[in-house]
Amino acid sequence: MPNAPGEGVYFNRQDYAGFWRRLWIDAIDLFVVACLWLPIGIVLVVALDYNRLTLRLIFAAGLVLAFLYFVLLKGSRIGTLGYLLAASA
C-alpha cells in the first residue's frame, strides 16, 4: 500500500537544487521579469502622462506580469527561463 497514512514520498538529495543554484535561478527569473516590465512602464509613461494613475497602472502591470511568470509559467511543464538554463547546466 504505497499511500498509507504516515508514509511519505522521499527523494534523493541529488534531486533537489542547492541554495546557490536556486538563488541563480531566481536571479535570472527576476531579471527576465524586470526586462519585460520596464518596457511596459515606459510605454505607459509615454502614452499617458506621468501621474499617480500611471504609477498605479505600472504597479498593477508588474503584479500581473509577476503572477503570469512566477505562478503560471513556473508551474507549467515549460518552466521559467531560469529553470531551463539551470537544467541545461
PyMOL Python script that loads the backbone (N, CA, C, O; Angstrom):
from pymol import cmd

cmd.read_pdbstr("""\
ATOM      1  N   MET A   1       0.852  -1.171   0.000  1.00  0.00           N
ATOM      2  CA  MET A   1       0.000   0.000   0.000  1.00  0.00           C
ATOM      3  C   MET A   1       0.902   1.240   0.000  1.00  0.00           C
ATOM      4  O   MET A   1       1.405   1.627   1.055  1.00  0.00           O
ATOM      5  N   PRO A   2       1.114   1.864  -1.153  1.00  0.00           N
ATOM      6  CA  PRO A   2       2.109   2.941  -1.245  1.00  0.00           C
ATOM      7  C   PRO A   2       1.698   4.240  -0.564  1.00  0.00           C
ATOM      8  O   PRO A   2       2.570   4.990  -0.125  1.00  0.00           O
ATOM      9  N   ASN A   3       0.418   4.531  -0.459  1.00  0.00           N
ATOM     10  CA  ASN A   3      -0.012   5.809   0.116  1.00  0.00           C
ATOM     11  C   ASN A   3      -0.648   5.636   1.487  1.00  0.00           C
ATOM     12  O   ASN A   3      -1.634   6.300   1.806  1.00  0.00           O
ATOM     13  N   ALA A   4      -0.100   4.768   2.277  1.00  0.00           N
ATOM     14  CA  ALA A   4      -0.643   4.556   3.615  1.00  0.00           C
ATOM     15  C   ALA A   4      -0.378   5.785   4.474  1.00  0.00           C
ATOM     16  O   ALA A   4       0.617   6.480   4.272  1.00  0.00           O
ATOM     17  N   PRO A   5      -1.266   6.061   5.438  1.00  0.00           N
ATOM     18  CA  PRO A   5      -1.037   7.220   6.322  1.00  0.00           C
ATOM     19  C   PRO A   5       0.279   7.084   7.066  1.00  0.00           C
ATOM     20  O   PRO A   5       0.626   6.006   7.549  1.00  0.00           O
ATOM     21  N   GLY A   6       0.992   8.168   7.151  1.00  0.00           N
ATOM     22  CA  GLY A   6       2.266   8.177   7.844  1.00  0.00           C
ATOM     23  C   GLY A   6       3.451   7.899   6.950  1.00  0.00           C
ATOM     24  O   GLY A   6       4.598   8.125   7.336  1.00  0.00           O
ATOM     25  N   GLU A   7       3.177   7.411   5.764  1.00  0.00           N
ATOM     26  CA  GLU A   7       4.272   7.170   4.826  1.00  0.00           C
ATOM     27  C   GLU A   7       4.395   8.371   3.898  1.00  0.00           C
ATOM     28  O   GLU A   7       3.392   8.933   3.458  1.00  0.00           O
ATOM     29  N   GLY A   8       5.600   8.751   3.611  1.00  0.00           N
ATOM     30  CA  GLY A   8       5.842   9.878   2.730  1.00  0.00           C
ATOM     31  C   GLY A   8       6.592   9.445   1.491  1.00  0.00           C
ATOM     32  O   GLY A   8       7.062   8.312   1.389  1.00  0.00           O
ATOM     33  N   VAL A   9       6.693  10.344   0.579  1.00  0.00           N
ATOM     34  CA  VAL A   9       7.478  10.115  -0.624  1.00  0.00           C
ATOM     35  C   VAL A   9       8.824  10.784  -0.407  1.00  0.00           C
ATOM     36  O   VAL A   9       8.890  11.970  -0.083  1.00  0.00           O
ATOM     37  N   TYR A  10       9.871  10.043  -0.579  1.00  0.00           N
ATOM     38  CA  TYR A  10      11.210  10.554  -0.330  1.00  0.00           C
ATOM     39  C   TYR A  10      11.996  10.596  -1.630  1.00  0.00           C
ATOM     40  O   TYR A  10      11.860   9.719  -2.484  1.00  0.00           O
ATOM     41  N   PHE A  11      12.819  11.624  -1.768  1.00  0.00           N
ATOM     42  CA  PHE A  11      13.664  11.791  -2.934  1.00  0.00           C
ATOM     43  C   PHE A  11      15.115  11.822  -2.481  1.00  0.00           C
ATOM     44  O   PHE A  11      15.408  12.094  -1.317  1.00  0.00           O
ATOM     45  N   ASN A  12      15.995  11.547  -3.387  1.00  0.00           N
ATOM     46  CA  ASN A  12      17.425  11.653  -3.099  1.00  0.00           C
ATOM     47  C   ASN A  12      17.812  13.125  -3.001  1.00  0.00           C
ATOM     48  O   ASN A  12      17.174  13.988  -3.604  1.00  0.00           O
ATOM     49  N   ARG A  13      18.857  13.397  -2.240  1.00  0.00           N
ATOM     50  CA  ARG A  13      19.325  14.781  -2.113  1.00  0.00           C
ATOM     51  C   ARG A  13      19.779  15.340  -3.458  1.00  0.00           C
ATOM     52  O   ARG A  13      19.720  16.552  -3.661  1.00  0.00           O
ATOM     53  N   GLN A  14      20.227  14.500  -4.372  1.00  0.00           N
ATOM     54  CA  GLN A  14      20.679  14.958  -5.685  1.00  0.00           C
ATOM     55  C   GLN A  14      19.517  15.457  -6.535  1.00  0.00           C
ATOM     56  O   GLN A  14      19.731  16.168  -7.518  1.00  0.00           O
ATOM     57  N   ASP A  15      18.276  15.091  -6.165  1.00  0.00           N
ATOM     58  CA  ASP A  15      17.117  15.529  -6.930  1.00  0.00           C
ATOM     59  C   ASP A  15      16.735  16.977  -6.640  1.00  0.00           C
ATOM     60  O   ASP A  15      15.953  17.567  -7.385  1.00  0.00           O
ATOM     61  N   TYR A  16      17.271  17.554  -5.575  1.00  0.00           N
ATOM     62  CA  TYR A  16      16.956  18.921  -5.186  1.00  0.00           C
ATOM     63  C   TYR A  16      18.078  19.865  -5.622  1.00  0.00           C
ATOM     64  O   TYR A  16      19.261  19.528  -5.575  1.00  0.00           O
ATOM     65  N   ALA A  17      17.663  21.048  -6.042  1.00  0.00           N
ATOM     66  CA  ALA A  17      18.651  22.072  -6.361  1.00  0.00           C
ATOM     67  C   ALA A  17      19.147  22.683  -5.056  1.00  0.00           C
ATOM     68  O   ALA A  17      18.365  22.907  -4.132  1.00  0.00           O
ATOM     69  N   GLY A  18      20.427  22.947  -4.985  1.00  0.00           N
ATOM     70  CA  GLY A  18      21.010  23.546  -3.788  1.00  0.00           C
ATOM     71  C   GLY A  18      20.672  25.024  -3.677  1.00  0.00           C
ATOM     72  O   GLY A  18      20.014  25.599  -4.544  1.00  0.00           O
ATOM     73  N   PHE A  19      21.139  25.622  -2.591  1.00  0.00           N
ATOM     74  CA  PHE A  19      20.854  27.030  -2.311  1.00  0.00           C
ATOM     75  C   PHE A  19      21.372  27.935  -3.418  1.00  0.00           C
ATOM     76  O   PHE A  19      20.639  28.799  -3.899  1.00  0.00           O
ATOM     77  N   TRP A  20      22.620  27.751  -3.831  1.00  0.00           N
ATOM     78  CA  TRP A  20      23.226  28.651  -4.815  1.00  0.00           C
ATOM     79  C   TRP A  20      22.594  28.488  -6.183  1.00  0.00           C
ATOM     80  O   TRP A  20      22.437  29.468  -6.912  1.00  0.00           O
ATOM     81  N   ARG A  21      22.228  27.269  -6.542  1.00  0.00           N
ATOM     82  CA  ARG A  21      21.564  27.068  -7.837  1.00  0.00           C
ATOM     83  C   ARG A  21      20.180  27.710  -7.823  1.00  0.00           C
ATOM     84  O   ARG A  21      19.778  28.332  -8.806  1.00  0.00           O
ATOM     85  N   ARG A  22      19.455  27.566  -6.729  1.00  0.00           N
ATOM     86  CA  ARG A  22      18.126  28.187  -6.641  1.00  0.00           C
ATOM     87  C   ARG A  22      18.235  29.712  -6.621  1.00  0.00           C
ATOM     88  O   ARG A  22      17.388  30.402  -7.187  1.00  0.00           O
ATOM     89  N   LEU A  23      19.267  30.233  -5.975  1.00  0.00           N
ATOM     90  CA  LEU A  23      19.487  31.677  -5.977  1.00  0.00           C
ATOM     91  C   LEU A  23      19.773  32.174  -7.398  1.00  0.00           C
ATOM     92  O   LEU A  23      19.263  33.217  -7.806  1.00  0.00           O
ATOM     93  N   TRP A  24      20.574  31.440  -8.136  1.00  0.00           N
ATOM     94  CA  TRP A  24      20.888  31.766  -9.536  1.00  0.00           C
ATOM     95  C   TRP A  24      19.620  31.718 -10.391  1.00  0.00           C
ATOM     96  O   TRP A  24      19.396  32.604 -11.216  1.00  0.00           O
ATOM     97  N   ILE A  25      18.789  30.688 -10.200  1.00  0.00           N
ATOM     98  CA  ILE A  25      17.537  30.559 -10.944  1.00  0.00           C
ATOM     99  C   ILE A  25      16.626  31.748 -10.655  1.00  0.00           C
ATOM    100  O   ILE A  25      16.064  32.338 -11.577  1.00  0.00           O
ATOM    101  N   ASP A  26      16.478  32.102  -9.382  1.00  0.00           N
ATOM    102  CA  ASP A  26      15.607  33.221  -9.019  1.00  0.00           C
ATOM    103  C   ASP A  26      16.149  34.553  -9.522  1.00  0.00           C
ATOM    104  O   ASP A  26      15.366  35.427  -9.896  1.00  0.00           O
ATOM    105  N   ALA A  27      17.462  34.730  -9.541  1.00  0.00           N
ATOM    106  CA  ALA A  27      18.056  35.963 -10.067  1.00  0.00           C
ATOM    107  C   ALA A  27      17.783  36.095 -11.565  1.00  0.00           C
ATOM    108  O   ALA A  27      17.462  37.181 -12.048  1.00  0.00           O
ATOM    109  N   ILE A  28      17.909  34.997 -12.289  1.00  0.00           N
ATOM    110  CA  ILE A  28      17.617  35.019 -13.730  1.00  0.00           C
ATOM    111  C   ILE A  28      16.150  35.346 -13.960  1.00  0.00           C
ATOM    112  O   ILE A  28      15.825  36.172 -14.813  1.00  0.00           O
ATOM    113  N   ASP A  29      15.265  34.706 -13.208  1.00  0.00           N
ATOM    114  CA  ASP A  29      13.835  34.940 -13.380  1.00  0.00           C
ATOM    115  C   ASP A  29      13.445  36.366 -13.014  1.00  0.00           C
ATOM    116  O   ASP A  29      12.610  36.973 -13.684  1.00  0.00           O
ATOM    117  N   LEU A  30      14.035  36.894 -11.971  1.00  0.00           N
ATOM    118  CA  LEU A  30      13.764  38.281 -11.591  1.00  0.00           C
ATOM    119  C   LEU A  30      14.254  39.247 -12.668  1.00  0.00           C
ATOM    120  O   LEU A  30      13.588  40.241 -12.956  1.00  0.00           O
ATOM    121  N   PHE A  31      15.405  38.965 -13.259  1.00  0.00           N
ATOM    122  CA  PHE A  31      15.927  39.789 -14.346  1.00  0.00           C
ATOM    123  C   PHE A  31      14.997  39.749 -15.557  1.00  0.00           C
ATOM    124  O   PHE A  31      14.761  40.777 -16.191  1.00  0.00           O
ATOM    125  N   VAL A  32      14.473  38.577 -15.877  1.00  0.00           N
ATOM    126  CA  VAL A  32      13.556  38.446 -17.016  1.00  0.00           C
ATOM    127  C   VAL A  32      12.291  39.262 -16.781  1.00  0.00           C
ATOM    128  O   VAL A  32      11.834  39.976 -17.673  1.00  0.00           O
ATOM    129  N   VAL A  33      11.724  39.156 -15.581  1.00  0.00           N
ATOM    130  CA  VAL A  33      10.509  39.916 -15.278  1.00  0.00           C
ATOM    131  C   VAL A  33      10.793  41.416 -15.328  1.00  0.00           C
ATOM    132  O   VAL A  33       9.975  42.180 -15.840  1.00  0.00           O
ATOM    133  N   ALA A  34      11.932  41.843 -14.806  1.00  0.00           N
ATOM    134  CA  ALA A  34      12.280  43.267 -14.852  1.00  0.00           C
ATOM    135  C   ALA A  34      12.458  43.746 -16.291  1.00  0.00           C
ATOM    136  O   ALA A  34      12.053  44.856 -16.635  1.00  0.00           O
ATOM    137  N   CYS A  35      13.064  42.908 -17.126  1.00  0.00           N
ATOM    138  CA  CYS A  35      13.259  43.287 -18.535  1.00  0.00           C
ATOM    139  C   CYS A  35      11.934  43.347 -19.296  1.00  0.00           C
ATOM    140  O   CYS A  35      11.812  44.098 -20.263  1.00  0.00           O
ATOM    141  N   LEU A  36      10.959  42.577 -18.876  1.00  0.00           N
ATOM    142  CA  LEU A  36       9.638  42.645 -19.505  1.00  0.00           C
ATOM    143  C   LEU A  36       8.809  43.796 -18.945  1.00  0.00           C
ATOM    144  O   LEU A  36       7.993  44.389 -19.651  1.00  0.00           O
ATOM    145  N   TRP A  37       9.025  44.105 -17.670  1.00  0.00           N
ATOM    146  CA  TRP A  37       8.232  45.129 -17.002  1.00  0.00           C
ATOM    147  C   TRP A  37       8.677  46.537 -17.377  1.00  0.00           C
ATOM    148  O   TRP A  37       7.847  47.443 -17.455  1.00  0.00           O
ATOM    149  N   LEU A  38       9.947  46.733 -17.607  1.00  0.00           N
ATOM    150  CA  LEU A  38      10.476  48.056 -17.931  1.00  0.00           C
ATOM    151  C   LEU A  38       9.866  48.644 -19.207  1.00  0.00           C
ATOM    152  O   LEU A  38       9.445  49.801 -19.185  1.00  0.00           O
ATOM    153  N   PRO A  39       9.800  47.907 -20.308  1.00  0.00           N
ATOM    154  CA  PRO A  39       9.161  48.496 -21.499  1.00  0.00           C
ATOM    155  C   PRO A  39       7.684  48.803 -21.294  1.00  0.00           C
ATOM    156  O   PRO A  39       7.170  49.773 -21.852  1.00  0.00           O
ATOM    157  N   ILE A  40       6.998  47.989 -20.502  1.00  0.00           N
ATOM    158  CA  ILE A  40       5.588  48.263 -20.220  1.00  0.00           C
ATOM    159  C   ILE A  40       5.471  49.600 -19.491  1.00  0.00           C
ATOM    160  O   ILE A  40       4.604  50.414 -19.809  1.00  0.00           O
ATOM    161  N   GLY A  41       6.343  49.820 -18.517  1.00  0.00           N
ATOM    162  CA  GLY A  41       6.331  51.079 -17.782  1.00  0.00           C
ATOM    163  C   GLY A  41       6.658  52.272 -18.662  1.00  0.00           C
ATOM    164  O   GLY A  41       6.045  53.332 -18.541  1.00  0.00           O
ATOM    165  N   ILE A  42       7.620  52.094 -19.542  1.00  0.00           N
ATOM    166  CA  ILE A  42       8.000  53.198 -20.440  1.00  0.00           C
ATOM    167  C   ILE A  42       6.852  53.540 -21.378  1.00  0.00           C
ATOM    168  O   ILE A  42       6.554  54.714 -21.600  1.00  0.00           O
ATOM    169  N   VAL A  43       6.208  52.515 -21.930  1.00  0.00           N
ATOM    170  CA  VAL A  43       5.077  52.753 -22.839  1.00  0.00           C
ATOM    171  C   VAL A  43       3.936  53.444 -22.110  1.00  0.00           C
ATOM    172  O   VAL A  43       3.311  54.350 -22.661  1.00  0.00           O
ATOM    173  N   LEU A  44       3.657  53.032 -20.879  1.00  0.00           N
ATOM    174  CA  LEU A  44       2.583  53.677 -20.120  1.00  0.00           C
ATOM    175  C   LEU A  44       2.909  55.128 -19.787  1.00  0.00           C
ATOM    176  O   LEU A  44       2.028  55.985 -19.830  1.00  0.00           O
ATOM    177  N   VAL A  45       4.154  55.407 -19.458  1.00  0.00           N
ATOM    178  CA  VAL A  45       4.533  56.790 -19.149  1.00  0.00           C
ATOM    179  C   VAL A  45       4.459  57.662 -20.397  1.00  0.00           C
ATOM    180  O   VAL A  45       4.047  58.820 -20.321  1.00  0.00           O
ATOM    181  N   VAL A  46       4.854  57.116 -21.545  1.00  0.00           N
ATOM    182  CA  VAL A  46       4.807  57.896 -22.790  1.00  0.00           C
ATOM    183  C   VAL A  46       3.368  58.068 -23.259  1.00  0.00           C
ATOM    184  O   VAL A  46       2.971  59.159 -23.669  1.00  0.00           O
ATOM    185  N   ALA A  47       2.583  56.986 -23.200  1.00  0.00           N
ATOM    186  CA  ALA A  47       1.202  57.058 -23.684  1.00  0.00           C
ATOM    187  C   ALA A  47       0.328  57.918 -22.774  1.00  0.00           C
ATOM    188  O   ALA A  47      -0.452  58.745 -23.246  1.00  0.00           O
ATOM    189  N   LEU A  48       0.464  57.717 -21.489  1.00  0.00           N
ATOM    190  CA  LEU A  48      -0.264  58.530 -20.525  1.00  0.00           C
ATOM    191  C   LEU A  48       0.710  59.558 -19.964  1.00  0.00           C
ATOM    192  O   LEU A  48       1.903  59.506 -20.264  1.00  0.00           O
ATOM    193  N   ASP A  49       0.239  60.451 -19.188  1.00  0.00           N
ATOM    194  CA  ASP A  49       1.146  61.408 -18.575  1.00  0.00           C
ATOM    195  C   ASP A  49       1.665  60.812 -17.275  1.00  0.00           C
ATOM    196  O   ASP A  49       1.028  59.931 -16.697  1.00  0.00           O
ATOM    197  N   TYR A  50       2.805  61.280 -16.816  1.00  0.00           N
ATOM    198  CA  TYR A  50       3.395  60.767 -15.578  1.00  0.00           C
ATOM    199  C   TYR A  50       2.620  61.332 -14.396  1.00  0.00           C
ATOM    200  O   TYR A  50       2.794  62.493 -14.025  1.00  0.00           O
ATOM    201  N   ASN A  51       1.765  60.504 -13.810  1.00  0.00           N
ATOM    202  CA  ASN A  51       0.995  60.914 -12.640  1.00  0.00           C
ATOM    203  C   ASN A  51       0.740  59.682 -11.774  1.00  0.00           C
ATOM    204  O   ASN A  51       1.279  58.607 -12.037  1.00  0.00           O
ATOM    205  N   ARG A  52      -0.081  59.846 -10.745  1.00  0.00           N
ATOM    206  CA  ARG A  52      -0.328  58.730  -9.824  1.00  0.00           C
ATOM    207  C   ARG A  52      -1.034  57.569 -10.506  1.00  0.00           C
ATOM    208  O   ARG A  52      -0.744  56.409 -10.213  1.00  0.00           O
ATOM    209  N   LEU A  53      -1.949  57.866 -11.407  1.00  0.00           N
ATOM    210  CA  LEU A  53      -2.657  56.809 -12.118  1.00  0.00           C
ATOM    211  C   LEU A  53      -1.691  55.972 -12.946  1.00  0.00           C
ATOM    212  O   LEU A  53      -1.801  54.746 -12.984  1.00  0.00           O
ATOM    213  N   THR A  54      -0.761  56.619 -13.596  1.00  0.00           N
ATOM    214  CA  THR A  54       0.233  55.898 -14.391  1.00  0.00           C
ATOM    215  C   THR A  54       1.083  55.003 -13.500  1.00  0.00           C
ATOM    216  O   THR A  54       1.361  53.859 -13.862  1.00  0.00           O
ATOM    217  N   LEU A  55       1.495  55.501 -12.352  1.00  0.00           N
ATOM    218  CA  LEU A  55       2.284  54.685 -11.434  1.00  0.00           C
ATOM    219  C   LEU A  55       1.492  53.492 -10.935  1.00  0.00           C
ATOM    220  O   LEU A  55       2.041  52.401 -10.785  1.00  0.00           O
ATOM    221  N   ARG A  56       0.209  53.688 -10.676  1.00  0.00           N
ATOM    222  CA  ARG A  56      -0.636  52.571 -10.241  1.00  0.00           C
ATOM    223  C   ARG A  56      -0.801  51.549 -11.360  1.00  0.00           C
ATOM    224  O   ARG A  56      -0.794  50.345 -11.101  1.00  0.00           O
ATOM    225  N   LEU A  57      -0.946  52.003 -12.578  1.00  0.00           N
ATOM    226  CA  LEU A  57      -1.059  51.078 -13.711  1.00  0.00           C
ATOM    227  C   LEU A  57       0.239  50.304 -13.922  1.00  0.00           C
ATOM    228  O   LEU A  57       0.210  49.110 -14.221  1.00  0.00           O
ATOM    229  N   ILE A  58       1.360  50.969 -13.771  1.00  0.00           N
ATOM    230  CA  ILE A  58       2.650  50.293 -13.901  1.00  0.00           C
ATOM    231  C   ILE A  58       2.802  49.239 -12.800  1.00  0.00           C
ATOM    232  O   ILE A  58       3.266  48.128 -13.058  1.00  0.00           O
ATOM    233  N   PHE A  59       2.411  49.591 -11.582  1.00  0.00           N
ATOM    234  CA  PHE A  59       2.482  48.641 -10.474  1.00  0.00           C
ATOM    235  C   PHE A  59       1.557  47.455 -10.725  1.00  0.00           C
ATOM    236  O   PHE A  59       1.952  46.308 -10.513  1.00  0.00           O
ATOM    237  N   ALA A  60       0.333  47.718 -11.172  1.00  0.00           N
ATOM    238  CA  ALA A  60      -0.616  46.642 -11.461  1.00  0.00           C
ATOM    239  C   ALA A  60      -0.107  45.756 -12.596  1.00  0.00           C
ATOM    240  O   ALA A  60      -0.255  44.535 -12.546  1.00  0.00           O
ATOM    241  N   ALA A  61       0.490  46.363 -13.614  1.00  0.00           N
ATOM    242  CA  ALA A  61       1.049  45.576 -14.713  1.00  0.00           C
ATOM    243  C   ALA A  61       2.183  44.687 -14.218  1.00  0.00           C
ATOM    244  O   ALA A  61       2.332  43.549 -14.664  1.00  0.00           O
ATOM    245  N   GLY A  62       2.974  45.209 -13.301  1.00  0.00           N
ATOM    246  CA  GLY A  62       4.048  44.406 -12.721  1.00  0.00           C
ATOM    247  C   GLY A  62       3.522  43.232 -11.925  1.00  0.00           C
ATOM    248  O   GLY A  62       4.077  42.136 -11.994  1.00  0.00           O
ATOM    249  N   LEU A  63       2.451  43.451 -11.166  1.00  0.00           N
ATOM    250  CA  LEU A  63       1.850  42.350 -10.410  1.00  0.00           C
ATOM    251  C   LEU A  63       1.283  41.276 -11.333  1.00  0.00           C
ATOM    252  O   LEU A  63       1.470  40.083 -11.096  1.00  0.00           O
ATOM    253  N   VAL A  64       0.595  41.703 -12.376  1.00  0.00           N
ATOM    254  CA  VAL A  64       0.040  40.742 -13.333  1.00  0.00           C
ATOM    255  C   VAL A  64       1.159  39.989 -14.036  1.00  0.00           C
ATOM    256  O   VAL A  64       1.082  38.771 -14.195  1.00  0.00           O
ATOM    257  N   LEU A  65       2.184  40.691 -14.453  1.00  0.00           N
ATOM    258  CA  LEU A  65       3.312  40.052 -15.127  1.00  0.00           C
ATOM    259  C   LEU A  65       4.021  39.068 -14.202  1.00  0.00           C
ATOM    260  O   LEU A  65       4.365  37.961 -14.617  1.00  0.00           O
ATOM    261  N   ALA A  66       4.240  39.465 -12.959  1.00  0.00           N
ATOM    262  CA  ALA A  66       4.885  38.573 -11.998  1.00  0.00           C
ATOM    263  C   ALA A  66       4.023  37.343 -11.740  1.00  0.00           C
ATOM    264  O   ALA A  66       4.548  36.235 -11.632  1.00  0.00           O
ATOM    265  N   PHE A  67       2.711  37.524 -11.642  1.00  0.00           N
ATOM    266  CA  PHE A  67       1.820  36.379 -11.446  1.00  0.00           C
ATOM    267  C   PHE A  67       1.898  35.433 -12.632  1.00  0.00           C
ATOM    268  O   PHE A  67       2.043  34.223 -12.459  1.00  0.00           O
ATOM    269  N   LEU A  68       1.802  35.978 -13.830  1.00  0.00           N
ATOM    270  CA  LEU A  68       1.844  35.132 -15.021  1.00  0.00           C
ATOM    271  C   LEU A  68       3.162  34.375 -15.116  1.00  0.00           C
ATOM    272  O   LEU A  68       3.181  33.192 -15.456  1.00  0.00           O
ATOM    273  N   TYR A  69       4.254  35.055 -14.818  1.00  0.00           N
ATOM    274  CA  TYR A  69       5.569  34.428 -14.976  1.00  0.00           C
ATOM    275  C   TYR A  69       5.879  33.460 -13.841  1.00  0.00           C
ATOM    276  O   TYR A  69       6.238  32.308 -14.085  1.00  0.00           O
ATOM    277  N   PHE A  70       5.742  33.923 -12.603  1.00  0.00           N
ATOM    278  CA  PHE A  70       6.179  33.116 -11.467  1.00  0.00           C
ATOM    279  C   PHE A  70       5.180  32.042 -11.064  1.00  0.00           C
ATOM    280  O   PHE A  70       5.588  31.002 -10.548  1.00  0.00           O
ATOM    281  N   VAL A  71       3.907  32.253 -11.276  1.00  0.00           N
ATOM    282  CA  VAL A  71       2.922  31.259 -10.851  1.00  0.00           C
ATOM    283  C   VAL A  71       2.531  30.352 -12.008  1.00  0.00           C
ATOM    284  O   VAL A  71       2.671  29.132 -11.917  1.00  0.00           O
ATOM    285  N   LEU A  72       2.045  30.934 -13.082  1.00  0.00           N
ATOM    286  CA  LEU A  72       1.547  30.097 -14.170  1.00  0.00           C
ATOM    287  C   LEU A  72       2.674  29.432 -14.958  1.00  0.00           C
ATOM    288  O   LEU A  72       2.627  28.229 -15.216  1.00  0.00           O
ATOM    289  N   LEU A  73       3.677  30.205 -15.337  1.00  0.00           N
ATOM    290  CA  LEU A  73       4.758  29.629 -16.142  1.00  0.00           C
ATOM    291  C   LEU A  73       5.640  28.695 -15.320  1.00  0.00           C
ATOM    292  O   LEU A  73       6.072  27.656 -15.819  1.00  0.00           O
ATOM    293  N   LYS A  74       5.909  29.048 -14.082  1.00  0.00           N
ATOM    294  CA  LYS A  74       6.744  28.209 -13.223  1.00  0.00           C
ATOM    295  C   LYS A  74       6.063  26.882 -12.926  1.00  0.00           C
ATOM    296  O   LYS A  74       6.729  25.854 -12.806  1.00  0.00           O
ATOM    297  N   GLY A  75       4.749  26.896 -12.808  1.00  0.00           N
ATOM    298  CA  GLY A  75       4.009  25.676 -12.528  1.00  0.00           C
ATOM    299  C   GLY A  75       3.702  24.840 -13.751  1.00  0.00           C
ATOM    300  O   GLY A  75       3.214  23.717 -13.624  1.00  0.00           O
ATOM    301  N   SER A  76       3.975  25.360 -14.924  1.00  0.00           N
ATOM    302  CA  SER A  76       3.677  24.620 -16.146  1.00  0.00           C
ATOM    303  C   SER A  76       4.812  23.662 -16.496  1.00  0.00           C
ATOM    304  O   SER A  76       5.849  23.640 -15.832  1.00  0.00           O
ATOM    305  N   ARG A  77       4.607  22.891 -17.520  1.00  0.00           N
ATOM    306  CA  ARG A  77       5.647  21.974 -17.985  1.00  0.00           C
ATOM    307  C   ARG A  77       6.814  22.706 -18.634  1.00  0.00           C
ATOM    308  O   ARG A  77       7.933  22.195 -18.675  1.00  0.00           O
ATOM    309  N   ILE A  78       6.550  23.889 -19.135  1.00  0.00           N
ATOM    310  CA  ILE A  78       7.601  24.660 -19.806  1.00  0.00           C
ATOM    311  C   ILE A  78       8.641  25.126 -18.798  1.00  0.00           C
ATOM    312  O   ILE A  78       9.839  24.940 -19.009  1.00  0.00           O
ATOM    313  N   GLY A  79       8.193  25.727 -17.713  1.00  0.00           N
ATOM    314  CA  GLY A  79       9.111  26.265 -16.714  1.00  0.00           C
ATOM    315  C   GLY A  79       9.614  27.635 -17.105  1.00  0.00           C
ATOM    316  O   GLY A  79       9.379  28.101 -18.219  1.00  0.00           O
ATOM    317  N   THR A  80      10.297  28.267 -16.198  1.00  0.00           N
ATOM    318  CA  THR A  80      10.819  29.604 -16.454  1.00  0.00           C
ATOM    319  C   THR A  80      12.195  29.513 -17.115  1.00  0.00           C
ATOM    320  O   THR A  80      12.790  28.439 -17.191  1.00  0.00           O
ATOM    321  N   LEU A  81      12.678  30.634 -17.580  1.00  0.00           N
ATOM    322  CA  LEU A  81      13.975  30.684 -18.232  1.00  0.00           C
ATOM    323  C   LEU A  81      15.080  30.276 -17.259  1.00  0.00           C
ATOM    324  O   LEU A  81      16.031  29.603 -17.657  1.00  0.00           O
ATOM    325  N   GLY A  82      14.970  30.669 -16.009  1.00  0.00           N
ATOM    326  CA  GLY A  82      15.960  30.289 -15.007  1.00  0.00           C
ATOM    327  C   GLY A  82      16.048  28.786 -14.835  1.00  0.00           C
ATOM    328  O   GLY A  82      17.143  28.228 -14.762  1.00  0.00           O
ATOM    329  N   TYR A  83      14.892  28.124 -14.770  1.00  0.00           N
ATOM    330  CA  TYR A  83      14.880  26.677 -14.644  1.00  0.00           C
ATOM    331  C   TYR A  83      15.421  25.997 -15.902  1.00  0.00           C
ATOM    332  O   TYR A  83      16.133  24.997 -15.819  1.00  0.00           O
ATOM    333  N   LEU A  84      15.077  26.548 -17.064  1.00  0.00           N
ATOM    334  CA  LEU A  84      15.584  25.949 -18.303  1.00  0.00           C
ATOM    335  C   LEU A  84      17.097  26.069 -18.399  1.00  0.00           C
ATOM    336  O   LEU A  84      17.767  25.134 -18.835  1.00  0.00           O
ATOM    337  N   LEU A  85      17.642  27.219 -17.993  1.00  0.00           N
ATOM    338  CA  LEU A  85      19.103  27.396 -18.030  1.00  0.00           C
ATOM    339  C   LEU A  85      19.794  26.535 -16.978  1.00  0.00           C
ATOM    340  O   LEU A  85      20.887  26.022 -17.215  1.00  0.00           O
ATOM    341  N   ALA A  86      19.160  26.374 -15.813  1.00  0.00           N
ATOM    342  CA  ALA A  86      19.757  25.562 -14.759  1.00  0.00           C
ATOM    343  C   ALA A  86      19.719  24.080 -15.118  1.00  0.00           C
ATOM    344  O   ALA A  86      20.618  23.325 -14.747  1.00  0.00           O
ATOM    345  N   ALA A  87      18.691  23.670 -15.832  1.00  0.00           N
ATOM    346  CA  ALA A  87      18.588  22.258 -16.227  1.00  0.00           C
ATOM    347  C   ALA A  87      19.634  21.914 -17.285  1.00  0.00           C
ATOM    348  O   ALA A  87      20.122  20.785 -17.343  1.00  0.00           O
ATOM    349  N   SER A  88      19.972  22.889 -18.115  1.00  0.00           N
ATOM    350  CA  SER A  88      20.952  22.617 -19.166  1.00  0.00           C
ATOM    351  C   SER A  88      22.381  22.698 -18.640  1.00  0.00           C
ATOM    352  O   SER A  88      23.305  22.197 -19.280  1.00  0.00           O
ATOM    353  N   ALA A  89      22.570  23.326 -17.475  1.00  0.00           N
ATOM    354  CA  ALA A  89      23.935  23.465 -16.931  1.00  0.00           C
ATOM    355  C   ALA A  89      24.377  22.228 -16.204  1.00  0.00           C
ATOM    356  O   ALA A  89      25.494  22.181 -15.689  1.00  0.00           O
TER     357      ALA A  89
END
""", "prot")
cmd.dss("prot")
cmd.show_as("cartoon", "prot")
cmd.util.cbc("prot")
cmd.orient("prot")
